[in-house]
Amino acid sequence: MVVACHKHDLQAARAFGMRTAFVPRPLEFGRGANPDIAPEPWIDLYAEDFLALPHALGA
């Protein structure tokens, strides 16, 4: 599984048959940026932040 905050990284991983997990980082590019952090149906797992990731994985 690849865990990333960039959808293009997850698309590449999915193309190689890997599962995907998205963790948004809305402030990665500063307060004025508006990155795409919406869930996508093709992403296997969506966690609100890295603290929520273990729970989303079932840990």
mmCIF file of the N, C-alpha and C atoms, coordinates in Angstrom:
data_MODEL
# 
_entry.id   MODEL 
# 
loop_
_atom_site.group_PDB 
_atom_site.id 
_atom_site.type_symbol 
_atom_site.label_atom_id 
_atom_site.label_alt_id 
_atom_site.label_comp_id 
_atom_site.label_asym_id 
_atom_site.label_entity_id 
_atom_site.label_seq_id 
_atom_site.pdbx_PDB_ins_code 
_atom_site.Cartn_x 
_atom_site.Cartn_y 
_atom_site.Cartn_z 
_atom_site.occupancy 
_atom_site.B_iso_or_equiv 
_atom_site.pdbx_formal_charge 
_atom_site.auth_seq_id 
_atom_site.auth_comp_id 
_atom_site.auth_asym_id 
_atom_site.auth_atom_id 
_atom_site.pdbx_PDB_model_num 
ATOM 1   N N  . MET A 1 1  ? 0.841   -1.176 0.000   1.00 0.00 ? 1  MET A N  1 
ATOM 2   C CA . MET A 1 1  ? 0.000   0.000  0.000   1.00 0.00 ? 1  MET A CA 1 
ATOM 3   C C  . MET A 1 1  ? 0.885   1.238  0.000   1.00 0.00 ? 1  MET A C  1 
ATOM 4   N N  . VAL A 1 2  ? 0.481   2.203  -0.803  1.00 0.00 ? 2  VAL A N  1 
ATOM 5   C CA . VAL A 1 2  ? 1.148   3.496  -0.825  1.00 0.00 ? 2  VAL A CA 1 
ATOM 6   C C  . VAL A 1 2  ? 0.247   4.495  -0.116  1.00 0.00 ? 2  VAL A C  1 
ATOM 7   N N  . VAL A 1 3  ? 0.815   5.224  0.825   1.00 0.00 ? 3  VAL A N  1 
ATOM 8   C CA . VAL A 1 3  ? 0.113   6.289  1.539   1.00 0.00 ? 3  VAL A CA 1 
ATOM 9   C C  . VAL A 1 3  ? 0.708   7.604  1.059   1.00 0.00 ? 3  VAL A C  1 
ATOM 10  N N  . ALA A 1 4  ? -0.138  8.504  0.594   1.00 0.00 ? 4  ALA A N  1 
ATOM 11  C CA . ALA A 1 4  ? 0.360   9.765  0.060   1.00 0.00 ? 4  ALA A CA 1 
ATOM 12  C C  . ALA A 1 4  ? -0.669  10.871 0.214   1.00 0.00 ? 4  ALA A C  1 
ATOM 13  N N  . CYS A 1 5  ? -0.200  12.087 0.028   1.00 0.00 ? 5  CYS A N  1 
ATOM 14  C CA . CYS A 1 5  ? -1.095  13.241 0.042   1.00 0.00 ? 5  CYS A CA 1 
ATOM 15  C C  . CYS A 1 5  ? -1.234  13.835 -1.360  1.00 0.00 ? 5  CYS A C  1 
ATOM 16  N N  . HIS A 1 6  ? -0.600  13.201 -2.334  1.00 0.00 ? 6  HIS A N  1 
ATOM 17  C CA . HIS A 1 6  ? -0.693  13.643 -3.721  1.00 0.00 ? 6  HIS A CA 1 
ATOM 18  C C  . HIS A 1 6  ? -1.389  12.562 -4.541  1.00 0.00 ? 6  HIS A C  1 
ATOM 19  N N  . LYS A 1 7  ? -2.470  12.932 -5.158  1.00 0.00 ? 7  LYS A N  1 
ATOM 20  C CA . LYS A 1 7  ? -3.265  11.958 -5.908  1.00 0.00 ? 7  LYS A CA 1 
ATOM 21  C C  . LYS A 1 7  ? -2.505  11.376 -7.094  1.00 0.00 ? 7  LYS A C  1 
ATOM 22  N N  . HIS A 1 8  ? -1.614  12.151 -7.704  1.00 0.00 ? 8  HIS A N  1 
ATOM 23  C CA . HIS A 1 8  ? -0.863  11.611 -8.844  1.00 0.00 ? 8  HIS A CA 1 
ATOM 24  C C  . HIS A 1 8  ? 0.064   10.479 -8.392  1.00 0.00 ? 8  HIS A C  1 
ATOM 25  N N  . ASP A 1 9  ? 0.602   10.557 -7.177  1.00 0.00 ? 9  ASP A N  1 
ATOM 26  C CA . ASP A 1 9  ? 1.414   9.456  -6.651  1.00 0.00 ? 9  ASP A CA 1 
ATOM 27  C C  . ASP A 1 9  ? 0.560   8.206  -6.469  1.00 0.00 ? 9  ASP A C  1 
ATOM 28  N N  . LEU A 1 10 ? -0.648  8.398  -5.980  1.00 0.00 ? 10 LEU A N  1 
ATOM 29  C CA . LEU A 1 10 ? -1.545  7.261  -5.764  1.00 0.00 ? 10 LEU A CA 1 
ATOM 30  C C  . LEU A 1 10 ? -2.009  6.664  -7.091  1.00 0.00 ? 10 LEU A C  1 
ATOM 31  N N  . GLN A 1 11 ? -2.217  7.504  -8.087  1.00 0.00 ? 11 GLN A N  1 
ATOM 32  C CA . GLN A 1 11 ? -2.601  6.993  -9.408  1.00 0.00 ? 11 GLN A CA 1 
ATOM 33  C C  . GLN A 1 11 ? -1.490  6.122  -9.987  1.00 0.00 ? 11 GLN A C  1 
ATOM 34  N N  . ALA A 1 12 ? -0.249  6.541  -9.812  1.00 0.00 ? 12 ALA A N  1 
ATOM 35  C CA . ALA A 1 12 ? 0.880   5.743  -10.307 1.00 0.00 ? 12 ALA A CA 1 
ATOM 36  C C  . ALA A 1 12 ? 0.968   4.411  -9.568  1.00 0.00 ? 12 ALA A C  1 
ATOM 37  N N  . ALA A 1 13 ? 0.800   4.448  -8.252  1.00 0.00 ? 13 ALA A N  1 
ATOM 38  C CA . ALA A 1 13 ? 0.847   3.209  -7.465  1.00 0.00 ? 13 ALA A CA 1 
ATOM 39  C C  . ALA A 1 13 ? -0.274  2.270  -7.880  1.00 0.00 ? 13 ALA A C  1 
ATOM 40  N N  . ARG A 1 14 ? -1.448  2.808  -8.077  1.00 0.00 ? 14 ARG A N  1 
ATOM 41  C CA . ARG A 1 14 ? -2.598  1.991  -8.486  1.00 0.00 ? 14 ARG A CA 1 
ATOM 42  C C  . ARG A 1 14 ? -2.341  1.340  -9.847  1.00 0.00 ? 14 ARG A C  1 
ATOM 43  N N  . ALA A 1 15 ? -1.675  2.064  -10.739 1.00 0.00 ? 15 ALA A N  1 
ATOM 44  C CA . ALA A 1 15 ? -1.358  1.520  -12.064 1.00 0.00 ? 15 ALA A CA 1 
ATOM 45  C C  . ALA A 1 15 ? -0.455  0.287  -11.968 1.00 0.00 ? 15 ALA A C  1 
ATOM 46  N N  . PHE A 1 16 ? 0.299   0.189  -10.873 1.00 0.00 ? 16 PHE A N  1 
ATOM 47  C CA . PHE A 1 16 ? 1.160   -0.971 -10.640 1.00 0.00 ? 16 PHE A CA 1 
ATOM 48  C C  . PHE A 1 16 ? 0.487   -2.016 -9.755  1.00 0.00 ? 16 PHE A C  1 
ATOM 49  N N  . GLY A 1 17 ? -0.805  -1.838 -9.498  1.00 0.00 ? 17 GLY A N  1 
ATOM 50  C CA . GLY A 1 17 ? -1.563  -2.826 -8.750  1.00 0.00 ? 17 GLY A CA 1 
ATOM 51  C C  . GLY A 1 17 ? -1.503  -2.683 -7.245  1.00 0.00 ? 17 GLY A C  1 
ATOM 52  N N  . MET A 1 18 ? -0.964  -1.584 -6.764  1.00 0.00 ? 18 MET A N  1 
ATOM 53  C CA . MET A 1 18 ? -0.872  -1.385 -5.320  1.00 0.00 ? 18 MET A CA 1 
ATOM 54  C C  . MET A 1 18 ? -2.158  -0.780 -4.776  1.00 0.00 ? 18 MET A C  1 
ATOM 55  N N  . ARG A 1 19 ? -2.447  -1.051 -3.528  1.00 0.00 ? 19 ARG A N  1 
ATOM 56  C CA . ARG A 1 19 ? -3.561  -0.391 -2.852  1.00 0.00 ? 19 ARG A CA 1 
ATOM 57  C C  . ARG A 1 19 ? -3.120  1.021  -2.490  1.00 0.00 ? 19 ARG A C  1 
ATOM 58  N N  . THR A 1 20 ? -4.096  1.899  -2.231  1.00 0.00 ? 20 THR A N  1 
ATOM 59  C CA . THR A 1 20 ? -3.789  3.306  -1.998  1.00 0.00 ? 20 THR A CA 1 
ATOM 60  C C  . THR A 1 20 ? -4.500  3.840  -0.768  1.00 0.00 ? 20 THR A C  1 
ATOM 61  N N  . ALA A 1 21 ? -3.833  4.758  -0.090  1.00 0.00 ? 21 ALA A N  1 
ATOM 62  C CA . ALA A 1 21 ? -4.421  5.472  1.049   1.00 0.00 ? 21 ALA A CA 1 
ATOM 63  C C  . ALA A 1 21 ? -4.072  6.948  0.901   1.00 0.00 ? 21 ALA A C  1 
ATOM 64  N N  . PHE A 1 22 ? -5.075  7.775  1.047   1.00 0.00 ? 22 PHE A N  1 
ATOM 65  C CA . PHE A 1 22 ? -4.895  9.224  0.897   1.00 0.00 ? 22 PHE A CA 1 
ATOM 66  C C  . PHE A 1 22 ? -5.004  9.885  2.256   1.00 0.00 ? 22 PHE A C  1 
ATOM 67  N N  . VAL A 1 23 ? -4.028  10.732 2.567   1.00 0.00 ? 23 VAL A N  1 
ATOM 68  C CA . VAL A 1 23 ? -4.053  11.538 3.784   1.00 0.00 ? 23 VAL A CA 1 
ATOM 69  C C  . VAL A 1 23 ? -3.874  12.988 3.338   1.00 0.00 ? 23 VAL A C  1 
ATOM 70  N N  . PRO A 1 24 ? -4.900  13.811 3.475   1.00 0.00 ? 24 PRO A N  1 
ATOM 71  C CA . PRO A 1 24 ? -4.802  15.190 2.990   1.00 0.00 ? 24 PRO A CA 1 
ATOM 72  C C  . PRO A 1 24 ? -3.856  16.039 3.836   1.00 0.00 ? 24 PRO A C  1 
ATOM 73  N N  . ARG A 1 25 ? -3.210  16.967 3.183   1.00 0.00 ? 25 ARG A N  1 
ATOM 74  C CA . ARG A 1 25 ? -2.378  17.964 3.859   1.00 0.00 ? 25 ARG A CA 1 
ATOM 75  C C  . ARG A 1 25 ? -2.795  19.329 3.301   1.00 0.00 ? 25 ARG A C  1 
ATOM 76  N N  . PRO A 1 26 ? -3.912  19.862 3.765   1.00 0.00 ? 26 PRO A N  1 
ATOM 77  C CA . PRO A 1 26 ? -4.478  21.067 3.161   1.00 0.00 ? 26 PRO A CA 1 
ATOM 78  C C  . PRO A 1 26 ? -3.588  22.305 3.254   1.00 0.00 ? 26 PRO A C  1 
ATOM 79  N N  . LEU A 1 27 ? -2.666  22.345 4.193   1.00 0.00 ? 27 LEU A N  1 
ATOM 80  C CA . LEU A 1 27 ? -1.801  23.523 4.337   1.00 0.00 ? 27 LEU A CA 1 
ATOM 81  C C  . LEU A 1 27 ? -0.395  23.286 3.781   1.00 0.00 ? 27 LEU A C  1 
ATOM 82  N N  . GLU A 1 28 ? -0.202  22.219 3.038   1.00 0.00 ? 28 GLU A N  1 
ATOM 83  C CA . GLU A 1 28 ? 1.119   21.877 2.512   1.00 0.00 ? 28 GLU A CA 1 
ATOM 84  C C  . GLU A 1 28 ? 1.752   23.014 1.718   1.00 0.00 ? 28 GLU A C  1 
ATOM 85  N N  . PHE A 1 29 ? 0.961   23.724 0.940   1.00 0.00 ? 29 PHE A N  1 
ATOM 86  C CA . PHE A 1 29 ? 1.483   24.795 0.097   1.00 0.00 ? 29 PHE A CA 1 
ATOM 87  C C  . PHE A 1 29 ? 1.145   26.182 0.650   1.00 0.00 ? 29 PHE A C  1 
ATOM 88  N N  . GLY A 1 30 ? 0.760   26.264 1.911   1.00 0.00 ? 30 GLY A N  1 
ATOM 89  C CA . GLY A 1 30 ? 0.449   27.540 2.538   1.00 0.00 ? 30 GLY A CA 1 
ATOM 90  C C  . GLY A 1 30 ? -1.038  27.812 2.596   1.00 0.00 ? 30 GLY A C  1 
ATOM 91  N N  . ARG A 1 31 ? -1.368  28.854 3.301   1.00 0.00 ? 31 ARG A N  1 
ATOM 92  C CA . ARG A 1 31 ? -2.779  29.188 3.535   1.00 0.00 ? 31 ARG A CA 1 
ATOM 93  C C  . ARG A 1 31 ? -3.518  29.624 2.273   1.00 0.00 ? 31 ARG A C  1 
ATOM 94  N N  . GLY A 1 32 ? -2.842  30.197 1.321   1.00 0.00 ? 32 GLY A N  1 
ATOM 95  C CA . GLY A 1 32 ? -3.507  30.675 0.112   1.00 0.00 ? 32 GLY A CA 1 
ATOM 96  C C  . GLY A 1 32 ? -3.767  29.598 -0.927  1.00 0.00 ? 32 GLY A C  1 
ATOM 97  N N  . ALA A 1 33 ? -3.180  28.435 -0.754  1.00 0.00 ? 33 ALA A N  1 
ATOM 98  C CA . ALA A 1 33 ? -3.334  27.360 -1.737  1.00 0.00 ? 33 ALA A CA 1 
ATOM 99  C C  . ALA A 1 33 ? -4.671  26.645 -1.554  1.00 0.00 ? 33 ALA A C  1 
ATOM 100 N N  . ASN A 1 34 ? -5.112  25.991 -2.601  1.00 0.00 ? 34 ASN A N  1 
ATOM 101 C CA . ASN A 1 34 ? -6.365  25.258 -2.566  1.00 0.00 ? 34 ASN A CA 1 
ATOM 102 C C  . ASN A 1 34 ? -6.165  23.878 -3.207  1.00 0.00 ? 34 ASN A C  1 
ATOM 103 N N  . PRO A 1 35 ? -5.407  22.991 -2.520  1.00 0.00 ? 35 PRO A N  1 
ATOM 104 C CA . PRO A 1 35 ? -5.152  21.669 -3.115  1.00 0.00 ? 35 PRO A CA 1 
ATOM 105 C C  . PRO A 1 35 ? -6.415  20.814 -3.144  1.00 0.00 ? 35 PRO A C  1 
ATOM 106 N N  . ASP A 1 36 ? -6.442  19.873 -4.065  1.00 0.00 ? 36 ASP A N  1 
ATOM 107 C CA . ASP A 1 36 ? -7.565  18.938 -4.188  1.00 0.00 ? 36 ASP A CA 1 
ATOM 108 C C  . ASP A 1 36 ? -7.414  17.857 -3.113  1.00 0.00 ? 36 ASP A C  1 
ATOM 109 N N  . ILE A 1 37 ? -8.216  17.938 -2.063  1.00 0.00 ? 37 ILE A N  1 
ATOM 110 C CA . ILE A 1 37 ? -8.143  16.962 -0.971  1.00 0.00 ? 37 ILE A CA 1 
ATOM 111 C C  . ILE A 1 37 ? -9.426  16.151 -0.836  1.00 0.00 ? 37 ILE A C  1 
ATOM 112 N N  . ALA A 1 38 ? -10.288 16.244 -1.822  1.00 0.00 ? 38 ALA A N  1 
ATOM 113 C CA . ALA A 1 38 ? -11.562 15.516 -1.784  1.00 0.00 ? 38 ALA A CA 1 
ATOM 114 C C  . ALA A 1 38 ? -11.327 14.012 -1.949  1.00 0.00 ? 38 ALA A C  1 
ATOM 115 N N  . PRO A 1 39 ? -12.117 13.189 -1.254  1.00 0.00 ? 39 PRO A N  1 
ATOM 116 C CA . PRO A 1 39 ? -12.027 11.738 -1.465  1.00 0.00 ? 39 PRO A CA 1 
ATOM 117 C C  . PRO A 1 39 ? -12.367 11.384 -2.913  1.00 0.00 ? 39 PRO A C  1 
ATOM 118 N N  . GLU A 1 40 ? -11.779 10.309 -3.396  1.00 0.00 ? 40 GLU A N  1 
ATOM 119 C CA . GLU A 1 40 ? -12.030 9.817  -4.752  1.00 0.00 ? 40 GLU A CA 1 
ATOM 120 C C  . GLU A 1 40 ? -12.476 8.360  -4.659  1.00 0.00 ? 40 GLU A C  1 
ATOM 121 N N  . PRO A 1 41 ? -13.379 7.926  -5.511  1.00 0.00 ? 41 PRO A N  1 
ATOM 122 C CA . PRO A 1 41 ? -13.854 6.541  -5.439  1.00 0.00 ? 41 PRO A CA 1 
ATOM 123 C C  . PRO A 1 41 ? -12.772 5.504  -5.750  1.00 0.00 ? 41 PRO A C  1 
ATOM 124 N N  . TRP A 1 42 ? -11.736 5.874  -6.472  1.00 0.00 ? 42 TRP A N  1 
ATOM 125 C CA . TRP A 1 42 ? -10.689 4.925  -6.834  1.00 0.00 ? 42 TRP A CA 1 
ATOM 126 C C  . TRP A 1 42 ? -9.618  4.786  -5.750  1.00 0.00 ? 42 TRP A C  1 
ATOM 127 N N  . ILE A 1 43 ? -9.639  5.654  -4.742  1.00 0.00 ? 43 ILE A N  1 
ATOM 128 C CA . ILE A 1 43 ? -8.689  5.553  -3.622  1.00 0.00 ? 43 ILE A CA 1 
ATOM 129 C C  . ILE A 1 43 ? -9.258  4.546  -2.627  1.00 0.00 ? 43 ILE A C  1 
ATOM 130 N N  . ASP A 1 44 ? -8.439  3.568  -2.235  1.00 0.00 ? 44 ASP A N  1 
ATOM 131 C CA . ASP A 1 44 ? -8.909  2.491  -1.365  1.00 0.00 ? 44 ASP A CA 1 
ATOM 132 C C  . ASP A 1 44 ? -9.240  2.960  0.044   1.00 0.00 ? 44 ASP A C  1 
ATOM 133 N N  . LEU A 1 45 ? -8.483  3.900  0.557   1.00 0.00 ? 45 LEU A N  1 
ATOM 134 C CA . LEU A 1 45 ? -8.652  4.311  1.946   1.00 0.00 ? 45 LEU A CA 1 
ATOM 135 C C  . LEU A 1 45 ? -8.397  5.804  2.071   1.00 0.00 ? 45 LEU A C  1 
ATOM 136 N N  . TYR A 1 46 ? -9.228  6.489  2.831   1.00 0.00 ? 46 TYR A N  1 
ATOM 137 C CA . TYR A 1 46 ? -9.077  7.925  3.058   1.00 0.00 ? 46 TYR A CA 1 
ATOM 138 C C  . TYR A 1 46 ? -9.008  8.142  4.559   1.00 0.00 ? 46 TYR A C  1 
ATOM 139 N N  . ALA A 1 47 ? -7.932  8.775  5.041   1.00 0.00 ? 47 ALA A N  1 
ATOM 140 C CA . ALA A 1 47 ? -7.795  9.092  6.460   1.00 0.00 ? 47 ALA A CA 1 
ATOM 141 C C  . ALA A 1 47 ? -7.718  10.610 6.596   1.00 0.00 ? 47 ALA A C  1 
ATOM 142 N N  . GLU A 1 48 ? -8.418  11.160 7.551   1.00 0.00 ? 48 GLU A N  1 
ATOM 143 C CA . GLU A 1 48 ? -8.450  12.615 7.735   1.00 0.00 ? 48 GLU A CA 1 
ATOM 144 C C  . GLU A 1 48 ? -7.071  13.207 8.033   1.00 0.00 ? 48 GLU A C  1 
ATOM 145 N N  . ASP A 1 49 ? -6.214  12.454 8.726   1.00 0.00 ? 49 ASP A N  1 
ATOM 146 C CA . ASP A 1 49 ? -4.852  12.885 9.025   1.00 0.00 ? 49 ASP A CA 1 
ATOM 147 C C  . ASP A 1 49 ? -4.029  11.651 9.388   1.00 0.00 ? 49 ASP A C  1 
ATOM 148 N N  . PHE A 1 50 ? -2.752  11.842 9.659   1.00 0.00 ? 50 PHE A N  1 
ATOM 149 C CA . PHE A 1 50 ? -1.886  10.698 9.929   1.00 0.00 ? 50 PHE A CA 1 
ATOM 150 C C  . PHE A 1 50 ? -2.211  10.031 11.264  1.00 0.00 ? 50 PHE A C  1 
ATOM 151 N N  . LEU A 1 51 ? -2.807  10.757 12.186  1.00 0.00 ? 51 LEU A N  1 
ATOM 152 C CA . LEU A 1 51 ? -3.228  10.140 13.449  1.00 0.00 ? 51 LEU A CA 1 
ATOM 153 C C  . LEU A 1 51 ? -4.421  9.219  13.244  1.00 0.00 ? 51 LEU A C  1 
ATOM 154 N N  . ALA A 1 52 ? -5.240  9.489  12.251  1.00 0.00 ? 52 ALA A N  1 
ATOM 155 C CA . ALA A 1 52 ? -6.405  8.658  11.954  1.00 0.00 ? 52 ALA A CA 1 
ATOM 156 C C  . ALA A 1 52 ? -6.059  7.473  11.050  1.00 0.00 ? 52 ALA A C  1 
ATOM 157 N N  . LEU A 1 53 ? -4.869  7.470  10.477  1.00 0.00 ? 53 LEU A N  1 
ATOM 158 C CA . LEU A 1 53 ? -4.493  6.404  9.549   1.00 0.00 ? 53 LEU A CA 1 
ATOM 159 C C  . LEU A 1 53 ? -4.515  5.015  10.169  1.00 0.00 ? 53 LEU A C  1 
ATOM 160 N N  . PRO A 1 54 ? -3.935  4.786  11.351  1.00 0.00 ? 54 PRO A N  1 
ATOM 161 C CA . PRO A 1 54 ? -3.990  3.441  11.919  1.00 0.00 ? 54 PRO A CA 1 
ATOM 162 C C  . PRO A 1 54 ? -5.425  2.937  12.113  1.00 0.00 ? 54 PRO A C  1 
ATOM 163 N N  . HIS A 1 55 ? -6.305  3.811  12.554  1.00 0.00 ? 55 HIS A N  1 
ATOM 164 C CA . HIS A 1 55 ? -7.705  3.419  12.743  1.00 0.00 ? 55 HIS A CA 1 
ATOM 165 C C  . HIS A 1 55 ? -8.335  3.069  11.389  1.00 0.00 ? 55 HIS A C  1 
ATOM 166 N N  . ALA A 1 56 ? -8.050  3.872  10.367  1.00 0.00 ? 56 ALA A N  1 
ATOM 167 C CA . ALA A 1 56 ? -8.602  3.597  9.035   1.00 0.00 ? 56 ALA A CA 1 
ATOM 168 C C  . ALA A 1 56 ? -8.081  2.258  8.497   1.00 0.00 ? 56 ALA A C  1 
ATOM 169 N N  . LEU A 1 57 ? -6.881  1.879  8.920   1.00 0.00 ? 57 LEU A N  1 
ATOM 170 C CA . LEU A 1 57 ? -6.301  0.601  8.498   1.00 0.00 ? 57 LEU A CA 1 
ATOM 171 C C  . LEU A 1 57 ? -6.797  -0.577 9.332   1.00 0.00 ? 57 LEU A C  1 
ATOM 172 N N  . GLY A 1 58 ? -7.572  -0.271 10.376  1.00 0.00 ? 58 GLY A N  1 
ATOM 173 C CA . GLY A 1 58 ? -8.130  -1.329 11.212  1.00 0.00 ? 58 GLY A CA 1 
ATOM 174 C C  . GLY A 1 58 ? -7.266  -1.694 12.397  1.00 0.00 ? 58 GLY A C  1 
ATOM 175 N N  . ALA A 1 59 ? -6.278  -0.882 12.705  1.00 0.00 ? 59 ALA A N  1 
ATOM 176 C CA . ALA A 1 59 ? -5.383  -1.158 13.839  1.00 0.00 ? 59 ALA A CA 1 
ATOM 177 C C  . ALA A 1 59 ? -6.012  -0.708 15.152  1.00 0.00 ? 59 ALA A C  1 
# 
